[in-house]
Amino acid sequence: MKNYDEEIALKTNFVAKKNIKSEKIKTTNINILLNRVRLDRKKTLQKKILFTFFLVVTVGLIGIFSI
């Protein structure tokens, strides 16, 4: 009987520690997520501006050379 009780106590202790560790892993700072969204928006805006610039330059060069 004693071994069985000790075994149950060890298992419950292990499960309790596992739950505590999993709760710590799942926490996330909201500021990190917001900064990531801002950086993604900034990158996409820069790509759009760069694409528009090259498009305008290409159209302009084609217009100049076609005259």
N, C-alpha and C positions, 0 to 999 in steps of 0.2 A: 504494500500500500504506500509506503513511504516513497519509493522510487516513482510510482505513478504520479503522486502529488508534486514531487520535485520536477518531473517532466512537464507537467501542465504549467507550473510556475515559470519554468524556463521558456516555454513556448509563448506564453502571454507576455513575458518580459521582452522577448525578441520581437513580437508583433508590435508592441507598444513603441519600441525604439525605431522600428521600421516606419511606422506611421509618422513619427516625429521627423525623421529624416526626409520623408517624401513631402511633408508639408513645407519644409524649409526650401526644398528644391523648386517648388512650384511658385514661389513668390517672385514677382517681377516689379521693378520700379517703373511707374507709369511715365516718368520723365524720359527714360531711355526709349520707350516706344514712341513718344511724341517727337523726340529729336530725330529718330529714324524716319518718321513720316515727313518731317520738314526737310531732311536731307534728300529724300527720294523726290519730293516735289521740286526742290532746287535743281537736282540733276536733270529731271525731265524738262524743266523750263529752259535750262542751258542747252539741252539737245535741240529743242524746238527753235530756239533763237539761232543756233548755229546752222541748222538745216535751212531756215528761212534766209539767212545771210547768203549761204552758198547758192540757193535757188535764185535769189535776186541777182547775184553776180553772174551766174550762168546765163540767165535770161538777158541781162545787160550785154554781156560779151557776144551772145548770138545776135542780138539786135545791132550792135556796132559793126560786126563783121559782115552782116548781111546787106548793109547799105552800100 
